[in-house]
Amino acid sequence: MDQDPIAARISTSFASQPAMTLIGARLEKVAKGSVEIHLPFAPAITQQHGFLHAGILATALDSACGYAALTTMALDAGVMTVEFKVNLLSPGAGDWFRLLGRVRKSGRTIVFSEGEAFAVGPEGEKLIATMTATMMSIRNRGNIRN
């Protein structure tokens, strides 16, 4: 991944998230207004039927949408989720998962993002979930890192 200032900023922030490390998520692509995260399948992040747990999927999509939003914010801003909605379209069955976050509208304080999650396996990719999310730019707060 090119280390332009936006990509470097997102990479540094992503690496500081223990939750992403815990679930094995990796930041793959960063561009202004979009982020791609990859998540390997692991039994430790499944539910009782052996599918990727919906909460883990929502967590990873939230990060994809949030980091996409952060790519459009001022360099001294941090990002926080205001709200999100997840649509679970199909069980999370695959060898790994590709999560895309894209900015649909960016304002000075509020950014509206959309996300898609794909299960990837021998048969190709299958859309398994979508997300709409509202993100907020946070500035001048000591406990918020940018």
C-alpha positions as YAML, in Angstrom:
chain: A
units: angstrom
residues:
- id: 1
  name: MET
  ca: [0.00, 0.00, 0.00]
- id: 2
  name: ASP
  ca: [1.37, 3.44, -0.92]
- id: 3
  name: GLN
  ca: [2.28, 5.44, 2.14]
- id: 4
  name: ASP
  ca: [0.79, 8.78, 1.17]
- id: 5
  name: PRO
  ca: [-0.13, 10.91, 4.22]
- id: 6
  name: ILE
  ca: [-3.73, 9.64, 4.31]
- id: 7
  name: ALA
  ca: [-2.73, 5.97, 4.00]
- id: 8
  name: ALA
  ca: [0.02, 6.38, 6.60]
- id: 9
  name: ARG
  ca: [-2.41, 7.99, 9.03]
- id: 10
  name: ILE
  ca: [-5.02, 5.27, 8.57]
- id: 11
  name: SER
  ca: [-2.41, 2.49, 8.83]
- id: 12
  name: THR
  ca: [-1.05, 3.89, 12.08]
- id: 13
  name: SER
  ca: [-4.50, 4.26, 13.60]
- id: 14
  name: PHE
  ca: [-5.64, 0.81, 12.44]
- id: 15
  name: ALA
  ca: [-2.52, -0.80, 13.95]
- id: 16
  name: SER
  ca: [-3.37, 0.79, 17.31]
- id: 17
  name: GLN
  ca: [-6.78, -0.95, 17.50]
- id: 18
  name: PRO
  ca: [-6.52, -4.03, 19.74]
- id: 19
  name: ALA
  ca: [-9.96, -5.18, 18.55]
- id: 20
  name: MET
  ca: [-8.78, -5.52, 14.95]
- id: 21
  name: THR
  ca: [-5.69, -7.43, 16.10]
- id: 22
  name: LEU
  ca: [-7.87, -9.72, 18.23]
- id: 23
  name: ILE
  ca: [-10.06, -10.77, 15.30]
- id: 24
  name: GLY
  ca: [-7.15, -10.99, 12.83]
- id: 25
  name: ALA
  ca: [-8.26, -8.14, 10.55]
- id: 26
  name: ARG
  ca: [-5.74, -6.57, 8.16]
- id: 27
  name: LEU
  ca: [-5.89, -3.21, 6.45]
- id: 28
  name: GLU
  ca: [-5.37, -3.85, 2.73]
- id: 29
  name: LYS
  ca: [-6.21, -0.69, 0.78]
- id: 30
  name: VAL
  ca: [-6.66, 2.98, 1.58]
- id: 31
  name: ALA
  ca: [-7.70, 5.75, -0.77]
- id: 32
  name: LYS
  ca: [-9.46, 9.03, -0.14]
- id: 33
  name: GLY
  ca: [-13.03, 8.04, 0.69]
- id: 34
  name: SER
  ca: [-12.49, 4.26, 0.77]
- id: 35
  name: VAL
  ca: [-10.90, 1.50, 2.81]
- id: 36
  name: GLU
  ca: [-10.62, -2.26, 2.34]
- id: 37
  name: ILE
  ca: [-10.08, -4.66, 5.23]
- id: 38
  name: HIS
  ca: [-9.47, -8.42, 5.01]
- id: 39
  name: LEU
  ca: [-10.54, -10.81, 7.75]
- id: 40
  name: PRO
  ca: [-9.46, -14.47, 7.71]
- id: 41
  name: PHE
  ca: [-11.94, -17.12, 8.78]
- id: 42
  name: ALA
  ca: [-11.12, -18.51, 12.23]
- id: 43
  name: PRO
  ca: [-13.18, -20.78, 14.49]
- id: 44
  name: ALA
  ca: [-12.61, -18.34, 17.39]
- id: 45
  name: ILE
  ca: [-14.78, -15.67, 15.70]
- id: 46
  name: THR
  ca: [-17.74, -17.88, 14.78]
- id: 47
  name: GLN
  ca: [-21.15, -18.41, 16.31]
- id: 48
  name: GLN
  ca: [-22.74, -21.71, 17.33]
- id: 49
  name: HIS
  ca: [-23.42, -22.84, 13.73]
- id: 50
  name: GLY
  ca: [-19.85, -22.25, 12.58]
- id: 51
  name: PHE
  ca: [-20.53, -19.03, 10.63]
- id: 52
  name: LEU
  ca: [-18.72, -15.74, 11.18]
- id: 53
  name: HIS
  ca: [-20.43, -14.11, 14.17]
- id: 54
  name: ALA
  ca: [-22.63, -11.15, 13.22]
- id: 55
  name: GLY
  ca: [-21.04, -9.04, 15.97]
- id: 56
  name: ILE
  ca: [-17.56, -9.64, 14.55]
- id: 57
  name: LEU
  ca: [-18.80, -8.81, 11.07]
- id: 58
  name: ALA
  ca: [-20.40, -5.58, 12.34]
- id: 59
  name: THR
  ca: [-17.19, -4.69, 14.18]
- id: 60
  name: ALA
  ca: [-15.06, -5.07, 11.07]
- id: 61
  name: LEU
  ca: [-17.57, -3.20, 8.88]
- id: 62
  name: ASP
  ca: [-17.70, -0.39, 11.45]
- id: 63
  name: SER
  ca: [-13.93, -0.03, 11.18]
- id: 64
  name: ALA
  ca: [-14.09, -0.05, 7.37]
- id: 65
  name: CYS
  ca: [-16.76, 2.67, 7.35]
- id: 66
  name: GLY
  ca: [-15.02, 4.68, 10.07]
- id: 67
  name: TYR
  ca: [-11.61, 4.63, 8.43]
- id: 68
  name: ALA
  ca: [-13.13, 5.52, 5.06]
- id: 69
  name: ALA
  ca: [-14.68, 8.54, 6.81]
- id: 70
  name: LEU
  ca: [-11.37, 9.43, 8.48]
- id: 71
  name: THR
  ca: [-9.70, 9.68, 5.06]
- id: 72
  name: THR
  ca: [-11.88, 12.75, 4.37]
- id: 73
  name: MET
  ca: [-11.35, 14.46, 7.72]
- id: 74
  name: ALA
  ca: [-8.80, 17.05, 8.84]
- id: 75
  name: LEU
  ca: [-5.44, 15.62, 9.90]
- id: 76
  name: ASP
  ca: [-5.99, 16.74, 13.51]
- id: 77
  name: ALA
  ca: [-9.40, 15.03, 13.75]
- id: 78
  name: GLY
  ca: [-10.33, 11.66, 15.18]
- id: 79
  name: VAL
  ca: [-13.37, 9.65, 14.14]
- id: 80
  name: MET
  ca: [-16.18, 8.22, 16.26]
- id: 81
  name: THR
  ca: [-19.25, 6.25, 15.20]
- id: 82
  name: VAL
  ca: [-22.57, 7.99, 15.83]
- id: 83
  name: GLU
  ca: [-24.77, 5.15, 14.55]
- id: 84
  name: PHE
  ca: [-24.85, 2.24, 12.13]
- id: 85
  name: LYS
  ca: [-27.27, -0.26, 10.65]
- id: 86
  name: VAL
  ca: [-26.25, -3.69, 9.43]
- id: 87
  name: ASN
  ca: [-28.17, -5.84, 6.97]
- id: 88
  name: LEU
  ca: [-27.13, -9.50, 7.22]
- id: 89
  name: LEU
  ca: [-27.88, -10.96, 3.80]
- id: 90
  name: SER
  ca: [-26.32, -14.42, 3.97]
- id: 91
  name: PRO
  ca: [-24.45, -16.57, 6.53]
- id: 92
  name: GLY
  ca: [-20.78, -15.72, 7.00]
- id: 93
  name: ALA
  ca: [-19.27, -18.78, 5.35]
- id: 94
  name: GLY
  ca: [-15.99, -18.42, 3.49]
- id: 95
  name: ASP
  ca: [-12.23, -18.82, 3.65]
- id: 96
  name: TRP
  ca: [-11.87, -15.10, 4.33]
- id: 97
  name: PHE
  ca: [-13.91, -11.91, 4.22]
- id: 98
  name: ARG
  ca: [-13.43, -8.67, 2.28]
- id: 99
  name: LEU
  ca: [-14.89, -5.57, 3.91]
- id: 100
  name: LEU
  ca: [-15.24, -2.33, 1.99]
- id: 101
  name: GLY
  ca: [-16.02, 1.07, 3.44]
- id: 102
  name: ARG
  ca: [-16.91, 4.02, 1.20]
- id: 103
  name: VAL
  ca: [-17.85, 7.61, 1.92]
- id: 104
  name: ARG
  ca: [-21.13, 8.68, 0.38]
- id: 105
  name: LYS
  ca: [-21.26, 12.22, 1.80]
- id: 106
  name: SER
  ca: [-18.62, 14.05, 3.77]
- id: 107
  name: GLY
  ca: [-19.35, 17.17, 5.76]
- id: 108
  name: ARG
  ca: [-17.26, 19.24, 8.15]
- id: 109
  name: THR
  ca: [-18.46, 17.29, 11.22]
- id: 110
  name: ILE
  ca: [-20.61, 14.38, 10.01]
- id: 111
  name: VAL
  ca: [-19.69, 11.78, 7.38]
- id: 112
  name: PHE
  ca: [-22.10, 9.22, 5.94]
- id: 113
  name: SER
  ca: [-20.43, 5.93, 4.94]
- id: 114
  name: GLU
  ca: [-21.59, 2.67, 3.45]
- id: 115
  name: GLY
  ca: [-19.99, -0.73, 3.80]
- id: 116
  name: GLU
  ca: [-20.17, -4.10, 2.13]
- id: 117
  name: ALA
  ca: [-18.89, -7.46, 3.37]
- id: 118
  name: PHE
  ca: [-18.07, -10.31, 1.01]
- id: 119
  name: ALA
  ca: [-17.34, -13.93, 1.88]
- id: 120
  name: VAL
  ca: [-14.54, -15.25, -0.33]
- id: 121
  name: GLY
  ca: [-14.11, -18.95, -1.05]
- id: 122
  name: PRO
  ca: [-13.51, -21.48, -3.83]
- id: 123
  name: GLU
  ca: [-16.72, -20.39, -5.61]
- id: 124
  name: GLY
  ca: [-15.69, -16.72, -5.63]
- id: 125
  name: GLU
  ca: [-17.16, -13.78, -3.71]
- id: 126
  name: LYS
  ca: [-20.61, -13.49, -2.21]
- id: 127
  name: LEU
  ca: [-22.13, -10.34, -0.68]
- id: 128
  name: ILE
  ca: [-23.11, -11.27, 2.89]
- id: 129
  name: ALA
  ca: [-23.78, -7.93, 4.60]
- id: 130
  name: THR
  ca: [-24.17, -4.21, 4.08]
- id: 131
  name: MET
  ca: [-23.84, -1.31, 6.50]
- id: 132
  name: THR
  ca: [-24.85, 2.33, 6.57]
- id: 133
  name: ALA
  ca: [-23.00, 4.41, 9.14]
- id: 134
  name: THR
  ca: [-22.83, 7.96, 10.40]
- id: 135
  name: MET
  ca: [-19.41, 9.07, 11.63]
- id: 136
  name: MET
  ca: [-18.41, 12.19, 13.53]
- id: 137
  name: SER
  ca: [-15.21, 14.21, 13.31]
- id: 138
  name: ILE
  ca: [-13.82, 14.75, 16.83]
- id: 139
  name: ARG
  ca: [-11.28, 17.50, 17.51]
- id: 140
  name: ASN
  ca: [-9.57, 19.08, 20.50]
- id: 141
  name: ARG
  ca: [-10.33, 16.30, 22.98]
- id: 142
  name: GLY
  ca: [-7.40, 14.90, 24.91]
- id: 143
  name: ASN
  ca: [-8.73, 11.33, 24.99]
- id: 144
  name: ILE
  ca: [-9.38, 11.11, 21.23]
- id: 145
  name: ARG
  ca: [-6.40, 10.19, 19.03]
- id: 146
  name: ASN
  ca: [-6.30, 11.10, 15.36]
...
